[in-house]
Amino acid sequence: MKIKVFIMLAIISTSLPSEELRWYINDFPPYSVLSGDRIGEGVVQKLISYLKTLKPEFNITPVMANVSRITEEFQKGHNILYGTYRQTPERAVYTLYTVPYLIYQSAGILVNKNFVHRWSKYLVGKSFDLKKAFTDREFRFNVIKDVTLGSWIDDPVANAPPELLQYVNLSSDSQNAERLMGLQMGRITAIPGYEESLRMNIKSLGLPLDEFQFYPVLGSPAYQKMSLAVTKNDWGRKLVEKLNPLLINLRPAVAKDYESWISKESIERYRLEKF
């Protein structure tokens, strides 16, 4: 009888999840899609489902939070993951990163074609000279607090005259709507972001896509690599070792998911990029 009980307990212990992973997400299409026709089909959401299939012992618990809250959790040393936390020297103090799992298009600038006279002077070829724009007292730029998009945007913003900047605290449906409506009405000259995310926001508001134009920032790379961020401690180091081989094998599937969100014109060039 004791042997039977022992065997049953052994079976139960191996079948139950052995490691809880608190995975933070926020409303950030196409990585986390929380509304619309493709709800739940975000790139990171699909990645979570792949990992659950490959490693059933990972008890992944998605937790909603904005970037400020996530940063606080990392800084406090709480054991968490986050899929879209760009690497910066400041964040390296309290986070570790896995191998890259995705190549993605760099952030750029969105403008309204109806106000071309207000922003065409900042163009250099097919790129937007953000540093030059910030020398113009009539330029108005709307940014999201605590969101880093790349040095080609973050550094000019950090050095910009405060009166040229408008801030929102987090990326939400209402604030995205406010930003895009401000751009449509001409109250804002430009907003930064990722083309695929901005396209989704425009469509969700029922605004005409052909009214807006996206430009890369002068001097920015065409693509970047995205890794998972985990807490910088022994738990995080062990987790990175477990995740790295899984993420390498999942790269083709994740890239295919990402392709489903970008414009058809971008797919051919995107497929040429290699890790």
VOPA-513423 format. One record per residue (C-alpha): residue number from 1; residue in three letters; x, y, z. Coordinates in Angstrom, 2 decimals. Each point is the difference from the previous one (the first is absolute). Layout:
residues N
+-----+------+---------+---------+---------+
: seq : type :       x :       y :       z :
+-----+------+---------+---------+---------+
: NUM :  Ala :       X :       Y :       Z :
...
+-----+------+---------+---------+---------+
***
This chain:
residues 275
+-----+------+---------+---------+---------+
: seq : type :       x :       y :       z :
+-----+------+---------+---------+---------+
:   1 :  Met :    0.00 :    0.00 :    0.00 :
:   2 :  Lys :    2.79 :    2.39 :    0.91 :
:   3 :  Ile :    1.72 :   -0.76 :   -3.30 :
:   4 :  Lys :   -3.20 :    0.82 :   -1.95 :
:   5 :  Val :   -0.41 :    3.30 :    1.84 :
:   6 :  Phe :    3.63 :    0.90 :   -0.67 :
:   7 :  Ile :   -0.39 :   -0.75 :   -3.71 :
:   8 :  Met :   -3.19 :    2.08 :   -0.21 :
:   9 :  Leu :    1.67 :    2.95 :    1.73 :
:  10 :  Ala :    2.96 :   -0.27 :   -2.35 :
:  11 :  Ile :   -2.29 :    0.08 :   -3.03 :
:  12 :  Ile :   -1.91 :    3.00 :    1.34 :
:  13 :  Ser :    3.18 :    1.92 :    0.85 :
:  14 :  Thr :    1.42 :   -0.46 :   -3.49 :
:  15 :  Ser :   -3.23 :    0.95 :   -1.75 :
:  16 :  Leu :   -0.60 :    3.21 :    1.92 :
:  17 :  Pro :    1.71 :    3.24 :   -1.05 :
:  18 :  Ser :    3.20 :    0.32 :    1.99 :
:  19 :  Glu :    0.96 :    3.59 :   -0.75 :
:  20 :  Glu :   -2.27 :    3.03 :   -0.01 :
:  21 :  Leu :    1.06 :    2.72 :   -2.43 :
:  22 :  Arg :   -1.63 :    3.40 :    0.39 :
:  23 :  Trp :    0.12 :    1.38 :   -3.53 :
:  24 :  Tyr :   -0.90 :    3.68 :   -0.29 :
:  25 :  Ile :   -1.83 :    1.28 :   -3.06 :
:  26 :  Asn :   -1.71 :    3.24 :   -0.96 :
:  27 :  Asp :   -2.15 :    1.36 :   -2.79 :
:  28 :  Phe :    2.72 :    0.09 :   -2.64 :
:  29 :  Pro :   -1.08 :   -1.31 :   -3.40 :
:  30 :  Pro :    1.16 :   -1.97 :   -1.86 :
:  31 :  Tyr :    1.86 :   -1.59 :    2.93 :
:  32 :  Ser :   -2.93 :   -0.10 :    2.41 :
:  33 :  Val :   -3.42 :    0.45 :   -1.59 :
:  34 :  Leu :   -2.77 :    0.53 :    2.54 :
:  35 :  Ser :   -2.86 :    1.08 :   -2.25 :
:  36 :  Gly :   -1.26 :   -0.20 :   -3.56 :
:  37 :  Asp :   -0.40 :   -2.83 :   -2.49 :
:  38 :  Arg :    3.37 :   -1.56 :    0.86 :
:  39 :  Ile :   -0.16 :    0.19 :    3.76 :
:  40 :  Gly :    2.48 :   -2.39 :    1.60 :
:  41 :  Glu :    2.00 :   -0.44 :   -3.23 :
:  42 :  Gly :    2.84 :    2.35 :    0.88 :
:  43 :  Val :    3.57 :   -1.10 :   -0.67 :
:  44 :  Val :    0.86 :   -0.29 :    3.69 :
:  45 :  Gln :   -3.33 :   -1.64 :    0.81 :
:  46 :  Lys :    0.71 :   -2.66 :   -2.62 :
:  47 :  Leu :    3.51 :   -0.43 :    1.39 :
:  48 :  Ile :   -1.48 :   -0.67 :    3.44 :
:  49 :  Ser :   -2.25 :   -2.69 :   -1.47 :
:  50 :  Tyr :    2.96 :   -1.64 :   -1.77 :
:  51 :  Leu :    2.00 :   -0.12 :    3.22 :
:  52 :  Lys :   -2.93 :   -1.46 :    1.91 :
:  53 :  Thr :   -0.18 :   -2.80 :   -2.55 :
:  54 :  Leu :    3.74 :   -0.67 :    0.01 :
:  55 :  Lys :    0.41 :    0.30 :    3.77 :
:  56 :  Pro :   -3.24 :   -0.93 :    1.77 :
:  57 :  Glu :    1.81 :    0.30 :    3.32 :
:  58 :  Phe :    0.17 :    3.76 :   -0.56 :
:  59 :  Asn :   -3.08 :    1.40 :    1.70 :
:  60 :  Ile :   -0.08 :    3.28 :   -1.94 :
:  61 :  Thr :   -2.31 :    2.59 :    1.51 :
:  62 :  Pro :   -0.56 :    3.10 :   -2.18 :
:  63 :  Val :   -0.27 :    3.18 :    2.08 :
:  64 :  Met :   -1.21 :    3.34 :   -1.37 :
:  65 :  Ala :    2.07 :    3.07 :    0.88 :
:  66 :  Asn :    1.43 :    3.15 :   -1.54 :
:  67 :  Val :    3.72 :    0.50 :   -0.55 :
:  68 :  Ser :    0.45 :    2.08 :    3.16 :
:  69 :  Arg :   -1.45 :   -2.78 :    2.16 :
:  70 :  Ile :    2.11 :   -2.63 :   -1.76 :
:  71 :  Thr :    3.15 :    2.04 :    0.56 :
:  72 :  Glu :   -0.83 :    0.27 :    3.71 :
:  73 :  Glu :   -0.46 :   -3.77 :    0.22 :
:  74 :  Phe :    3.40 :   -0.59 :   -1.60 :
:  75 :  Gln :    1.68 :    2.54 :    2.26 :
:  76 :  Lys :   -1.51 :   -1.63 :    3.10 :
:  77 :  Gly :    1.46 :   -3.34 :   -1.04 :
:  78 :  His :   -3.33 :   -1.75 :   -0.47 :
:  79 :  Asn :    0.21 :   -3.07 :   -2.23 :
:  80 :  Ile :   -1.68 :    1.04 :   -3.26 :
:  81 :  Leu :    0.32 :   -0.09 :   -3.79 :
:  82 :  Tyr :   -0.84 :    2.60 :   -2.62 :
:  83 :  Gly :    0.14 :   -0.56 :   -3.72 :
:  84 :  Thr :    0.48 :    3.50 :   -1.45 :
:  85 :  Tyr :    2.40 :    1.74 :    2.38 :
:  86 :  Arg :    2.67 :    1.68 :   -2.11 :
:  87 :  Gln :    3.56 :   -0.32 :    1.26 :
:  88 :  Thr :    1.60 :    3.14 :    1.42 :
:  89 :  Pro :    3.01 :    0.52 :    2.30 :
:  90 :  Glu :   -2.35 :    1.11 :    2.79 :
:  91 :  Arg :   -2.14 :   -3.11 :   -0.26 :
:  92 :  Ala :    3.04 :   -2.28 :   -0.04 :
:  93 :  Val :    0.39 :    0.75 :    3.72 :
:  94 :  Tyr :   -3.12 :   -1.99 :    0.91 :
:  95 :  Thr :   -0.82 :   -2.17 :   -3.04 :
:  96 :  Leu :    1.51 :   -2.89 :   -1.92 :
:  97 :  Tyr :   -0.83 :   -0.81 :   -3.60 :
:  98 :  Thr :   -0.41 :   -3.21 :   -1.92 :
:  99 :  Val :    1.31 :   -0.56 :   -3.49 :
: 100 :  Pro :   -2.05 :    1.97 :   -2.55 :
: 101 :  Tyr :   -3.20 :   -1.68 :   -1.07 :
: 102 :  Leu :   -1.18 :    2.53 :   -2.60 :
: 103 :  Ile :    1.30 :    2.45 :   -2.58 :
: 104 :  Tyr :   -2.34 :    2.96 :   -0.26 :
: 105 :  Gln :   -0.25 :    3.34 :   -1.77 :
: 106 :  Ser :    1.45 :    3.00 :    1.81 :
: 107 :  Ala :   -2.20 :    2.76 :    1.34 :
: 108 :  Gly :   -0.48 :    3.09 :   -2.12 :
: 109 :  Ile :   -2.22 :    3.04 :   -0.47 :
: 110 :  Leu :   -3.64 :    0.28 :   -1.06 :
: 111 :  Val :   -1.29 :    3.19 :   -1.66 :
: 112 :  Asn :   -3.21 :    1.17 :   -1.64 :
: 113 :  Lys :    0.22 :    0.51 :   -3.77 :
: 114 :  Asn :   -2.53 :    2.83 :    0.18 :
: 115 :  Phe :    2.56 :    2.11 :    1.85 :
: 116 :  Val :    2.99 :   -0.77 :   -2.21 :
: 117 :  His :    0.98 :    3.68 :    0.04 :
: 118 :  Arg :    0.69 :   -0.31 :    3.73 :
: 119 :  Trp :    2.38 :   -2.97 :   -0.10 :
: 120 :  Ser :    1.43 :   -0.41 :   -3.51 :
: 121 :  Lys :    2.88 :    2.32 :    0.93 :
: 122 :  Tyr :    1.25 :   -2.65 :    2.45 :
: 123 :  Leu :    0.41 :   -2.68 :   -2.67 :
: 124 :  Val :    3.39 :   -1.11 :   -1.21 :
: 125 :  Gly :   -0.71 :   -2.29 :   -2.91 :
: 126 :  Lys :   -2.49 :   -2.50 :    1.40 :
: 127 :  Ser :    1.02 :    0.50 :    3.64 :
: 128 :  Phe :   -1.25 :    2.39 :    2.68 :
: 129 :  Asp :    2.65 :    2.23 :    1.62 :
: 130 :  Leu :   -1.33 :    0.14 :    3.56 :
: 131 :  Lys :    2.91 :    2.05 :    1.32 :
: 132 :  Lys :   -0.70 :    2.68 :   -2.57 :
: 133 :  Ala :   -3.71 :   -0.07 :    0.84 :
: 134 :  Phe :    0.76 :    0.83 :    3.63 :
: 135 :  Thr :    1.71 :    3.23 :   -1.08 :
: 136 :  Asp :   -3.34 :    1.25 :   -1.35 :
: 137 :  Arg :   -2.13 :    1.72 :    2.65 :
: 138 :  Glu :   -3.18 :   -0.92 :   -1.89 :
: 139 :  Phe :    0.69 :   -3.74 :    0.14 :
: 140 :  Arg :   -2.25 :   -2.00 :    2.36 :
: 141 :  Phe :    0.86 :   -3.56 :    0.98 :
: 142 :  Asn :   -2.08 :   -2.40 :    2.11 :
: 143 :  Val :    1.82 :   -2.74 :    1.94 :
: 144 :  Ile :   -0.92 :   -2.69 :    2.53 :
: 145 :  Lys :    1.74 :    0.28 :    3.37 :
: 146 :  Asp :    2.44 :   -2.75 :    1.00 :
: 147 :  Val :   -0.10 :   -1.63 :   -3.45 :
: 148 :  Thr :    3.38 :   -0.28 :   -1.71 :
: 149 :  Leu :   -0.05 :   -0.35 :   -3.78 :
: 150 :  Gly :    3.67 :    0.26 :   -0.92 :
: 151 :  Ser :    2.79 :    2.54 :    0.40 :
: 152 :  Trp :   -0.92 :    1.67 :   -3.32 :
: 153 :  Ile :   -3.29 :    1.05 :    1.66 :
: 154 :  Asp :    0.76 :   -0.10 :    3.73 :
: 155 :  Asp :    3.10 :    2.23 :   -0.13 :
: 156 :  Pro :   -1.54 :    2.84 :   -2.05 :
: 157 :  Val :   -3.07 :   -0.10 :    2.26 :
: 158 :  Ala :    2.18 :    0.20 :    3.13 :
: 159 :  Asn :    1.73 :    3.10 :   -1.38 :
: 160 :  Ala :   -3.06 :    1.65 :   -1.51 :
: 161 :  Pro :   -1.47 :    3.29 :    1.26 :
: 162 :  Pro :   -2.80 :   -1.02 :    2.42 :
: 163 :  Glu :   -2.54 :    2.25 :   -1.67 :
: 164 :  Leu :    0.19 :   -2.11 :   -3.17 :
: 165 :  Leu :   -0.97 :   -3.21 :    1.80 :
: 166 :  Gln :   -3.36 :   -1.39 :    1.03 :
: 167 :  Tyr :   -0.04 :   -3.05 :    2.27 :
: 168 :  Val :   -2.46 :   -2.77 :    0.75 :
: 169 :  Asn :    0.57 :   -2.31 :    2.95 :
: 170 :  Leu :   -0.64 :   -3.36 :   -1.61 :
: 171 :  Ser :   -1.13 :   -1.61 :   -3.23 :
: 172 :  Ser :   -3.75 :   -0.54 :    0.23 :
: 173 :  Asp :   -2.82 :   -0.01 :   -2.53 :
: 174 :  Ser :   -1.24 :    3.42 :    1.12 :
: 175 :  Gln :    3.43 :    1.60 :   -0.05 :
: 176 :  Asn :    0.92 :   -1.55 :   -3.34 :
: 177 :  Ala :   -3.25 :    1.42 :   -1.33 :
: 178 :  Glu :    0.84 :    3.41 :    1.44 :
: 179 :  Arg :    3.47 :   -0.05 :   -1.57 :
: 180 :  Leu :   -1.25 :   -1.01 :   -3.44 :
: 181 :  Met :   -2.91 :    2.44 :    0.07 :
: 182 :  Gly :    2.45 :    2.73 :    0.95 :
: 183 :  Leu :    2.12 :   -0.98 :   -2.98 :
: 184 :  Gln :   -3.02 :   -0.06 :   -2.27 :
: 185 :  Met :   -1.16 :    3.43 :    1.17 :
: 186 :  Gly :    3.46 :    1.53 :   -0.23 :
: 187 :  Arg :    0.45 :    0.64 :    3.72 :
: 188 :  Ile :    2.99 :   -2.38 :   -0.09 :
: 189 :  Thr :    2.62 :    0.05 :   -2.75 :
: 190 :  Ala :    1.25 :   -3.56 :    0.46 :
: 191 :  Ile :   -0.09 :   -2.99 :    2.32 :
: 192 :  Pro :    2.59 :   -2.75 :    0.43 :
: 193 :  Gly :   -0.70 :   -3.71 :    0.00 :
: 194 :  Tyr :    0.15 :   -3.25 :   -1.89 :
: 195 :  Glu :   -1.61 :   -0.03 :   -3.42 :
: 196 :  Glu :   -1.94 :   -3.22 :    0.54 :
: 197 :  Ser :   -1.32 :    1.21 :    3.38 :
: 198 :  Leu :   -0.98 :    3.40 :   -1.35 :
: 199 :  Arg :   -1.75 :   -1.58 :   -2.98 :
: 200 :  Met :   -2.09 :   -2.10 :    2.37 :
: 201 :  Asn :   -0.88 :    3.04 :    2.11 :
: 202 :  Ile :   -1.06 :    1.93 :   -3.10 :
: 203 :  Lys :   -2.20 :   -2.84 :   -1.24 :
: 204 :  Ser :   -1.59 :   -0.55 :    3.41 :
: 205 :  Leu :   -1.10 :    3.66 :    0.03 :
: 206 :  Gly :   -1.46 :   -0.27 :   -3.48 :
: 207 :  Leu :    2.39 :    2.61 :   -1.37 :
: 208 :  Pro :    1.23 :   -0.23 :   -3.61 :
: 209 :  Leu :    3.44 :   -1.62 :   -0.18 :
: 210 :  Asp :    0.91 :    1.93 :   -3.14 :
: 211 :  Glu :   -0.30 :    3.28 :    1.90 :
: 212 :  Phe :    3.13 :   -0.80 :    2.01 :
: 213 :  Gln :    3.63 :   -0.59 :   -0.93 :
: 214 :  Phe :    2.68 :   -1.86 :    1.96 :
: 215 :  Tyr :    3.69 :    0.92 :   -0.28 :
: 216 :  Pro :    3.12 :   -1.53 :    1.51 :
: 217 :  Val :    2.08 :    2.39 :    2.08 :
: 218 :  Leu :    3.19 :    1.22 :   -1.61 :
: 219 :  Gly :    2.88 :   -2.22 :    1.12 :
: 220 :  Ser :   -2.14 :   -2.80 :    1.44 :
: 221 :  Pro :    0.52 :   -3.69 :   -0.82 :
: 222 :  Ala :   -2.71 :   -1.61 :   -2.09 :
: 223 :  Tyr :   -0.43 :   -2.88 :    2.46 :
: 224 :  Gln :    0.73 :   -0.96 :    3.58 :
: 225 :  Lys :    0.05 :   -3.22 :    2.00 :
: 226 :  Met :   -2.38 :   -0.71 :    2.85 :
: 227 :  Ser :    0.77 :   -2.14 :    3.06 :
: 228 :  Leu :   -1.93 :   -1.02 :    3.09 :
: 229 :  Ala :    0.88 :    1.98 :    3.11 :
: 230 :  Val :    0.16 :   -1.79 :    3.36 :
: 231 :  Thr :    0.92 :    1.09 :    3.50 :
: 232 :  Lys :    3.74 :    0.22 :    0.63 :
: 233 :  Asn :    0.56 :   -2.60 :    2.72 :
: 234 :  Asp :    0.74 :   -3.72 :    0.32 :
: 235 :  Trp :   -3.57 :   -0.85 :   -0.98 :
: 236 :  Gly :    0.32 :    2.08 :   -3.14 :
: 237 :  Arg :    3.37 :   -1.47 :   -0.97 :
: 238 :  Lys :   -1.33 :   -3.55 :    0.28 :
: 239 :  Leu :   -3.11 :    0.93 :   -1.96 :
: 240 :  Val :    2.03 :    1.56 :   -2.82 :
: 241 :  Glu :    1.94 :   -3.26 :   -0.34 :
: 242 :  Lys :   -3.27 :   -1.91 :   -0.37 :
: 243 :  Leu :   -1.58 :    2.47 :   -2.41 :
: 244 :  Asn :    2.88 :    0.62 :   -2.40 :
: 245 :  Pro :   -0.08 :   -3.31 :   -1.92 :
: 246 :  Leu :   -3.80 :    0.14 :   -0.17 :
: 247 :  Leu :    0.00 :    3.54 :   -1.39 :
: 248 :  Ile :    2.60 :   -0.84 :   -2.64 :
: 249 :  Asn :   -2.18 :   -2.85 :   -1.26 :
: 250 :  Leu :   -3.11 :    2.21 :    0.03 :
: 251 :  Arg :    1.49 :    2.82 :   -2.09 :
: 252 :  Pro :   -1.55 :   -1.14 :   -3.32 :
: 253 :  Ala :   -3.47 :   -0.30 :    1.52 :
: 254 :  Val :    0.25 :    3.37 :    1.75 :
: 255 :  Ala :    1.25 :    1.68 :   -3.20 :
: 256 :  Lys :   -2.96 :   -1.41 :   -1.92 :
: 257 :  Asp :   -2.38 :    1.37 :    2.63 :
: 258 :  Tyr :    1.64 :    3.42 :   -0.26 :
: 259 :  Glu :   -0.28 :   -0.04 :   -3.80 :
: 260 :  Ser :   -3.76 :   -0.33 :    0.32 :
: 261 :  Trp :   -0.09 :    3.49 :    1.51 :
: 262 :  Ile :    2.33 :    2.03 :   -2.20 :
: 263 :  Ser :   -0.84 :    1.52 :   -3.37 :
: 264 :  Lys :    0.31 :   -2.14 :   -3.12 :
: 265 :  Glu :    2.60 :    2.43 :   -1.33 :
: 266 :  Ser :    2.23 :   -0.71 :    3.00 :
: 267 :  Ile :   -0.14 :   -3.80 :    0.02 :
: 268 :  Glu :    2.45 :   -0.69 :   -2.84 :
: 269 :  Arg :    2.68 :    2.21 :    1.49 :
: 270 :  Tyr :   -0.69 :   -1.33 :    3.49 :
: 271 :  Arg :    0.62 :   -3.57 :   -1.11 :
: 272 :  Leu :    3.55 :    0.93 :   -0.99 :
: 273 :  Glu :    0.91 :    0.81 :    3.60 :
: 274 :  Lys :    1.93 :   -2.65 :    1.93 :
: 275 :  Phe :    0.88 :   -0.47 :    3.66 :
+-----+------+---------+---------+---------+
***
